[in-house]
Amino acid sequence: MKVVTFVWKAKYGHFLRAEANVNAITYPVPPRTAVLGLLGSIQGLEKDALAHELADALVSVCGVPPEKFWHRVKLRKDPPTAIPWRVRKGQKGSNAPEKPALIRQEWLWRPKFRIHVALPEQPDRFAGLMDRLQHRRWYYTPCMGLSELLAEVVFESCHVAELLPPGKYPVSGLCPEKMVRLCGGNGIAVHLLRMPHSVTEERIFEHQGYYIERQGLPIPVETEAACKIGEEVVILS
């Protein structure tokens, strides 16, 4: 199957964790659902259309988890008073008091990820996506999690993925827990991270476990799902 590879980068990023409370902590890398949201914005899909339009998309996220820092943002608890249908000359605005709140958000500093995407069941949509990436024709402006955090998307390559036989491989990027068995290795720090994998039109998320290496190094695993894209071995899921 064909796989398109692009770089997704920005000055700041934020992907709200499902278990976040008053303090809005972020995932260190974008979940699969965030990547699907990016693909949907590039192609101009409706907000919840990715639940069925891109349900069969295969994704791999590679890159070094960026540094983080805390940021305070002022959010309004109540929406502003609606403007009346008729506005008279000299009419004063609403005197309703605002109820803003300072929320602490954890942001990613200079996030940069290499994304591999395959749409094996939708060759026409894949061709359209690759054309938009190559010619930088976004339907909506790409962002890094939040709409305020504008991002850059740079087309890198298009390859035919080579499925590798079952065995032990150093896999780059996120490794789905259900599809691999860790083999261990020297000088690596592997963490298990639970992140959203899919979402329904009713905004119900399904989570899965992923292994991630703290410095972005390949993870030695035993798997039946490894594939080679160019010179990189990844797992698309």
N, C-alpha and C positions, 0 to 999 in steps of 0.2 A: 504494500500500500504506500501511497505517496504521503510524505510528511513535510509540512512547511515549518521552517524555523525562523524565529524573529527575536529581537532583543526588546525587552520592555523595561524602561528606566524612567526615573524621575528624581527630583530633588528631595521630595518627601513622599511617604506612603503610609497608609493605615488600613489594616484589615481587621475589623472588630472581632474579637474572640467571642464565641458563643457563651462562655462562662463569665464574661466581664460583668462587673457590678457598677458601682458609682465611678470607679476608675476604669476608663475605656482602654484596656490593654489590647495589643495587636498580635496577630500571628506573625512570625518572623518571615514567612514567605506567603505568597498568595495561594489560597485554596483553589481547588479545581473550579468551584462555582464562580470565583472572582475572575478566573481566566475566561470562562464561558461568558460572563458579563462583558468582558472586554471585547470578545469576538462578536457578541451581539451588538454592541455599540458601534463597532466598525462597520457592520453590515446593515445597521438600521433596524434591528429587530425590536419588537415590543419588549417592555421590561420583563414580563414573565414568560415570554415566548421561548426563551432558552430551555425551559423545562421539557419541551417536546421537540423544538426545532434542532437543538444541539445535544439531545440526550445521548446520542451514540458517539459523541466526540471523544477521541482519545487524546490525553494531554500528559505532558511531562514538564515539570518545572525544575530548572537547574540554576545554580548560582550560589554565591556565598551569602548566607543570612546577614543582612546589614546591621549596623549599630542602631541603637534606639535612644530616644530622649523623650522627656515629658514636656507637654505643651498644654496651656490652658486656653479653652475656647469658651466664648460667651454664647449660650443658647437661650432662646426665649421659651418659657414654659407654656405661655398662652399665645395663640396667633393674634396678629394685630386686628383692631376693630375694622370691620368691613366699611368701605367707602359708600356713602348713601348714593342712591340712584340719581338724585338731583342735588347739585351743589350750587348754593346761592352765593352771590358776590359778598365777600366779607365774612363768610362762614368760617368759624374756627375749627381746627382739627379736634380729634378726640383727646380728652384729658384722662383716658383710662391709663392707670399706672402699668408700666411694663413689669414683668416678673422674670428677669433674666437670671441665669444660673451659670456659674463658672464650673466647667467640667474639665477634669484632667484627662487628656488623651495621650497615649503612648504612640509616638510616630517613628517611622523608619527613616534613617538618614541616608540619602542617596541610594535607594534600592535599585538594583539592576539584576534582571533575571533573563535567562535564555529559555524560551518557550518552544516546545515541539507540539504540533497539533496535527492530527489526522482525522479525516471524516470519511471513513471507508465506505459508508452506506450512502453518501451524498456527493458524488463526484462533481456535479454541477455547482453545488454550494462551495465545495473546496476550491474549484477553479475561480469562482468569484471572489472568495476570500484572498487567495494568493494574488489576484490581480489588484485588489484594493491595497494589499500590503506593499506590493512592488511599486505602485504608483502613488502611494500615500493619499488615498482617497477615503477619508473617514466620513461616515455618516454623522456620527457624534464624536466630539473631541475625546480622545483617550484620557483616562485618569488612572491614578494609582490608588484605588480603593474608594476614596472620597472624591466627590465631583469637584471640590476646590483644589485638589492636588493634581494638577495637569501633568501628563506623562508624554513620553516620546516612544514611538514604536518604529523600529528599524528592521526592515526585511533583511534576512541573512542568507537563506538558501532554501532549496527544495530538493529532497532526496527520496529515494525509494527505500523504505525501512526493510532491513534484512532480519528476519526472525532467527534467533540463534537456538541451537539445540539445548536441551536441559543440561545444566551444569553450574559451575561456580564462575562468577564474573564480578569485576569491580564496576558497580552501577553508579552512574552520575545522577544527581538530583534526588527527588523524593522517591522512596521505595515503599510501595503499599505493603503494609504488614501482612496481609492475607496472601500475598503472592511471592513472598521471599522467606528464606531462613538465613539468619545472620551467621556469618562464618568467623567473625572477629578479624582483628588486624591491628598492627602496631601504629601508634601515632594518630589514631582517629578517635573522635568523640561523637558517638551516635546517641541521639535522643529519639524517643517515641512521642509523636505529636498527633493529637486527635483533631481532625479538621473536617469541614463540610466537603462532601463529595458530589452530592446531587441535591436538587431542590424541585419541589412540585409547584404548580401554578398557585397553590394555596400557601406558598412560602413555608412549606414543611421541609426541613433539611435532614438529610441522612449523612451521618458522620462515619469516617473510617480512620484507622490508624496508619500513620506514615512514619518511616524512619528518616531522620534528617541528620546530616553530618554538620557539626558546628562551623567548620571552616570551608564547607562546600566540597570536600574531598570525596572521591568515589568510595562507595561502601561495598566491601566484599560480601556477597550473598550467594546463596544457592537458589536458583529459580528456573522455572520453565517459561517465563514470560519476557526474558531479556531480548532486546532487538538492537541492532547496530544502525545508527544514523550518522553517516559520514565516518568520523573517527571516534564517535562517542557511543557508549553502551548505556541505554536507558530502559525504563519500563513505562510503557504508555498505558494509562488506565482512565 
